[in-house]
Amino acid sequence: MKRYFLYSLGIVVTLIAFLLPSIVAGETDPPKPTTPKAKLSEDTFKNVQILKGIPAEQLVSAMQFISYSLGVQCSFCHVEGALEKDDKKPKLTARKMMQMMVAINQANFNGERKITCYSCHRGSIRPVNTPIIAELETPLTPGSVRNEQTPVSPDPILTKYVDAVGGPAAIGKLTTRSEQGHITLAGRQFPVQIFSKVPDKRLSAIRLPDGDSVTAYNGASGWTSAPNHLVHDISTAEIDSARPEIDLQLPIHLMRLFSEVKAERAEKIGDREVHVISGFNAGDLAAKFYFDEQSGLLLRMLRYLNSPLGLNPTQIDYSDYREQDGVKMPFLQTISRPNSRFTIQIDEAKYNVPTDDAKFARPPDPLARRPTSPE
């Protein structure tokens, strides 16, 4: 079941299909193209009972949200190799819980998604009914008294960030970046290569013992592959969520990636004061950015994938900034999700090297097979 989870940088593959555009013609009018209609979950997966009527590509992210919320793997509810079967009691219980969640939101919050699986479970199979004493130290805390006031505008924060990285002229000259380094997964290290190209192309390849695990973004499309697995498309929602991570010129493009950008109250990451900026699309929180008060550099990005059941977070911590070709970029990233964490250390980076667009193109599809339902 691990193949159903999509991890940026090529860790896991997703089973999602898109409906190809269709053409309809009137009896007397010339043919006119129709807007492509997304294939629904019940049309693509077997035995979908609760999450009907949603685009098929959103079903996997919904299952991922449940996994994060309960701290379990897919096999907790599903029969391995026969995901559509209802043999396990937790799967039947999960359906009832989803119905209860919808009913609570309808009755108390005008149908808005205020209550989710995580509201009660907090990473545990059984909801806790006794208050927990908080840890003495937390990685993110409120800012100091002098920084408690929320900035009126995010502009000064972003201006300082752009200047700290090298200025708009130097950033604007970046067209490609080629990186080599290693990724640490569960205590083991593997070689990794990352290729980026403006405006919105990126490919990462992890050299595993049995072959490469690859994730690629190519504008409005993306794909992921892993050894001994089919190539799978990345969902539109995941592509949109990953845009700040993909953008090679993020410092000068950040404002245009969102319909609204707000400055939030200052916070602290460890002992470092940080300014916080939130990005929204269509009124929904899409990402948060944490900038070091002293240096102006980006220390953390928290981006969200909006699933039918709740927000799936991905946190990226940046460090080991180095100046090269007039631009200062992080050479160490720590990528964290509710059930995983890994680091990428870049050993060598080259800028503005020729990079063919064909590198980011999706490989030819093998024979398609019908996926079974993860619900």
C-alpha positions in Angstrom: 0.0 0.0 0.0 3.0 2.3 0.3 2.8 2.9 -3.4 -0.3 5.0 -2.9 1.6 7.8 -1.1 3.2 10.5 -3.1 6.4 11.9 -1.5 8.1 14.8 -3.3 11.6 13.8 -4.3 10.6 10.4 -5.5 9.9 8.4 -2.3 6.4 7.0 -3.0 4.2 6.5 -6.1 0.5 7.4 -6.4 -2.3 5.7 -8.2 -4.2 8.5 -9.9 -5.7 8.8 -13.4 -6.9 11.8 -15.4 -9.8 11.8 -17.8 -8.7 12.9 -21.3 -10.5 15.8 -22.9 -13.5 14.8 -25.0 -15.0 16.6 -28.0 -18.8 16.9 -28.5 -20.6 18.2 -31.5 -24.1 19.7 -31.9 -26.5 18.7 -34.6 -26.0 21.9 -36.6 -23.2 23.8 -34.9 -19.6 23.1 -35.6 -17.7 20.9 -33.1 -16.7 22.6 -29.9 -14.3 21.3 -27.3 -15.8 20.7 -23.9 -14.1 21.4 -20.6 -12.4 18.1 -19.5 -14.4 16.4 -16.8 -12.5 14.8 -14.0 -13.1 11.1 -13.5 -14.8 10.5 -10.2 -13.5 8.2 -7.4 -16.3 5.6 -7.9 -15.5 5.5 -11.6 -11.8 4.7 -11.1 -11.6 2.7 -7.8 -13.6 -0.3 -6.6 -16.1 -0.4 -3.7 -16.1 3.4 -2.9 -19.0 4.0 -0.6 -18.4 7.2 1.3 -16.1 9.4 -0.7 -18.2 9.4 -3.8 -18.5 12.3 -6.2 -14.9 13.6 -5.6 -12.3 13.6 -8.3 -10.4 10.3 -8.4 -7.1 12.0 -8.0 -8.2 13.3 -4.5 -9.0 9.9 -3.1 -5.4 9.0 -2.4 -4.7 12.2 -0.5 -7.8 11.6 1.6 -6.5 8.1 2.6 -3.1 9.7 3.3 -4.8 12.2 5.7 -6.4 9.3 7.6 -3.1 7.6 7.8 -1.5 10.7 9.2 -4.3 11.4 11.6 -4.3 7.9 13.2 -0.6 7.2 12.9 -1.2 3.9 10.9 -0.3 2.3 7.6 -2.8 1.4 4.9 -2.8 -2.2 6.1 -4.5 -1.2 9.3 -7.8 -0.9 7.4 -7.1 -2.6 4.1 -6.4 -6.1 3.0 -3.0 -6.1 1.2 -3.4 -6.9 -2.5 -7.2 -6.6 -2.3 -7.9 -3.1 -1.1 -11.5 -3.1 -2.1 -12.4 -5.9 0.4 -14.3 -5.1 3.6 -12.8 -7.9 5.7 -11.3 -5.7 8.3 -13.4 -4.0 11.0 -11.3 -0.8 11.2 -12.3 -0.1 7.6 -16.0 -0.3 8.4 -15.4 1.9 11.5 -13.6 4.5 9.4 -16.6 4.8 7.1 -18.8 5.5 10.1 -16.3 8.0 11.4 -16.2 9.9 8.1 -20.1 10.1 8.2 -20.0 11.4 11.8 -17.4 14.0 10.9 -19.5 15.3 8.0 -22.6 15.4 10.2 -20.8 17.4 13.0 -19.6 19.9 10.5 -23.0 20.2 8.9 -24.8 20.6 12.2 -22.4 23.0 13.8 -20.2 24.8 11.3 -22.5 25.3 8.2 -20.8 22.5 6.4 -17.3 24.0 6.7 -14.5 21.5 7.4 -13.7 22.6 11.0 -13.6 19.1 12.5 -11.4 16.4 11.0 -10.1 13.0 11.9 -7.1 14.6 13.5 -9.2 16.8 15.8 -9.8 13.7 18.0 -7.1 11.1 17.1 -4.0 13.3 17.1 -1.8 10.5 15.6 -3.4 7.7 17.7 -5.7 4.9 16.8 -7.8 5.7 19.9 -8.7 9.3 20.7 -7.3 10.6 24.0 -10.0 11.6 26.5 -7.6 12.8 29.2 -5.6 16.1 28.8 -1.9 15.6 28.1 0.8 17.5 29.8 2.8 19.4 27.2 6.4 18.8 26.5 8.9 21.3 28.1 10.3 22.3 24.8 8.6 22.7 21.4 10.2 23.5 18.1 7.9 26.4 17.4 7.0 29.0 20.0 5.5 32.5 20.1 8.0 35.3 19.4 9.5 37.7 22.0 7.5 40.6 23.3 9.2 43.1 21.0 8.1 41.0 18.0 4.5 40.2 19.1 2.9 42.8 16.9 1.9 41.6 13.5 3.6 43.5 10.7 1.2 45.6 8.6 2.6 44.3 5.3 4.7 41.3 4.2 6.6 43.5 1.8 9.5 44.4 4.2 10.0 40.8 5.1 10.1 39.6 1.5 12.4 42.5 0.5 14.9 41.5 3.2 14.7 37.9 2.0 15.4 38.8 -1.6 18.3 41.0 -0.6 19.7 38.3 1.7 19.7 35.8 -1.1 21.5 38.1 -3.5 19.1 40.6 -4.9 16.5 40.5 -7.7 19.0 40.9 -10.5 21.1 37.9 -9.4 18.0 35.8 -8.8 16.5 36.7 -12.1 19.6 35.4 -13.9 19.1 31.9 -12.6 17.7 29.7 -15.4 18.8 26.2 -14.3 20.4 24.4 -11.4 22.0 21.0 -11.3 22.7 19.4 -7.9 24.4 16.3 -6.6 24.3 15.1 -3.1 22.9 12.4 -0.8 19.7 11.7 0.9 19.4 10.0 4.3 16.4 7.7 4.7 15.9 5.7 7.8 19.5 5.9 8.7 20.8 4.9 5.2 22.3 7.2 2.6 21.7 7.1 -1.1 23.0 9.3 -3.9 20.5 11.9 -5.2 20.5 14.2 -8.2 18.2 17.2 -8.6 17.6 19.3 -11.8 15.7 22.5 -11.9 14.7 24.8 -14.7 12.6 28.0 -14.8 9.8 28.5 -14.7 8.4 25.4 -13.2 10.4 22.3 -14.0 12.2 20.0 -11.5 13.4 16.4 -11.4 14.9 14.5 -8.5 16.4 11.0 -8.8 17.4 8.8 -5.9 19.8 6.0 -6.7 18.4 3.0 -4.8 20.0 -0.5 -4.9 17.3 -1.8 -7.3 17.0 1.3 -9.5 16.1 5.0 -9.5 13.2 6.5 -7.7 12.2 9.6 -9.7 9.8 12.5 -9.2 9.4 15.2 -11.9 7.4 18.3 -12.3 6.9 19.7 -15.8 4.7 22.8 -15.6 1.1 21.8 -15.1 1.9 18.1 -15.1 4.1 15.8 -13.1 5.0 12.1 -12.7 6.7 9.8 -10.3 8.3 6.4 -10.7 10.0 3.8 -8.5 11.8 0.5 -9.1 9.4 -2.3 -10.1 6.4 0.1 -10.2 4.4 1.7 -12.9 4.9 5.4 -13.7 2.1 7.4 -12.2 0.9 11.0 -12.6 1.1 13.5 -9.8 -2.2 15.0 -8.9 -3.1 18.6 -9.9 -3.5 19.5 -6.2 0.0 18.1 -5.3 1.5 20.1 -8.2 -0.1 23.3 -7.0 1.0 22.6 -3.4 4.6 21.9 -4.5 5.0 25.1 -6.6 7.0 27.1 -3.9 9.3 24.1 -3.6 9.8 23.8 -7.4 10.3 27.5 -8.2 14.0 28.2 -8.8 13.4 31.9 -8.4 11.1 31.6 -5.4 12.4 34.8 -3.6 11.1 37.1 -6.4 8.1 34.9 -7.3 6.6 34.2 -3.9 4.0 36.9 -4.0 2.6 35.7 -7.4 2.2 32.1 -6.3 -0.8 33.0 -4.1 -4.0 35.0 -4.4 -3.3 36.5 -1.0 -0.2 36.9 1.2 -0.4 37.9 4.8 2.2 38.7 7.5 1.5 36.8 10.8 2.7 37.2 14.4 6.4 36.6 15.0 7.4 33.1 16.3 10.5 31.3 17.3 12.2 28.2 15.8 14.4 27.0 18.6 16.1 30.1 19.8 15.8 32.0 16.6 13.2 34.8 16.1 11.3 34.4 12.8 8.9 36.5 10.8 6.0 34.5 9.4 4.2 34.9 6.1 1.1 32.9 5.0 0.0 32.3 1.5 -3.7 31.7 0.6 -5.4 30.5 -2.6 -9.1 30.9 -2.9 -9.3 31.7 0.8 -7.6 28.5 1.9 -4.2 28.4 3.6 -1.7 27.0 1.1 1.7 27.6 2.7 3.6 29.3 5.6 7.1 30.7 5.4 9.4 31.4 8.3 12.2 34.0 7.8 15.1 34.5 10.2 14.8 37.9 11.8 18.5 38.6 11.7 19.6 37.2 8.3 16.3 37.5 6.5 16.9 34.0 5.1 14.1 31.4 4.7 14.4 28.8 7.5 11.2 26.8 7.1 8.4 26.3 4.6 5.2 24.5 5.6 3.0 23.7 2.6 -0.3 22.0 2.6 -2.1 19.6 0.2 -5.8 20.1 0.5 -7.5 16.7 0.6 -11.3 16.0 0.9 -10.8 15.2 4.6 -8.2 17.8 5.7 -4.8 19.4 5.1 -1.8 17.2 4.5 1.3 19.1 5.7 4.8 19.0 4.3 7.5 20.8 6.3 10.9 21.7 4.8 13.6 23.2 7.0 16.5 25.0 5.2 20.1 25.4 6.5 23.7 25.4 5.3 23.3 28.4 3.1 26.2 29.0 0.7 26.9 31.8 -1.7 27.6 30.7 -5.3 27.5 32.8 -8.5 26.2 35.7 -6.5 23.2 33.8 -5.0 22.9 32.3 -1.6 21.0 29.0 -1.5 20.5 26.3 1.2 22.6 23.1 0.7 20.7 21.1 3.4 17.0 20.4 3.5 15.1 18.4 6.1 11.7 17.2 4.7 9.2 16.2 7.3 5.6 14.7 7.2 3.5 13.3 10.0 4.9 9.8 9.4 8.3 10.4 8.0 11.4 12.6 7.9 14.5 12.6 5.6 17.3 15.0 4.8 19.0 16.0 1.6 22.6 17.3 1.7 23.8 18.9 -1.5 27.5 18.4 -2.1 27.8 20.2 -5.5 25.6 22.7 -7.3 26.0 24.2 -10.8 23.9 27.1 -12.1 22.8 28.0 -15.6 24.0 24.8 -17.2 22.2 23.6 -20.4 19.3 21.4 -19.4 17.1 19.9 -22.1 13.3 20.1 -21.5 13.1 16.4 -22.5 14.6 15.5 -19.1 11.4 16.4 -17.4 9.0 14.6 -19.8 7.0 11.7 -18.6 8.3 8.3 -19.8 6.0 6.2 -22.0 3.2 4.5 -20.2 3.3 0.7 -19.7 0.1 -1.2 -20.0 -2.5 0.4 -17.8 -4.2 -1.6 -15.0 -7.3 -0.7 -13.1 -6.5 0.3 -9.5 -8.5 -1.0 -6.6 -10.1 1.3 -4.1 -8.1 2.4 -1.0 -11.4 3.3 0.7 
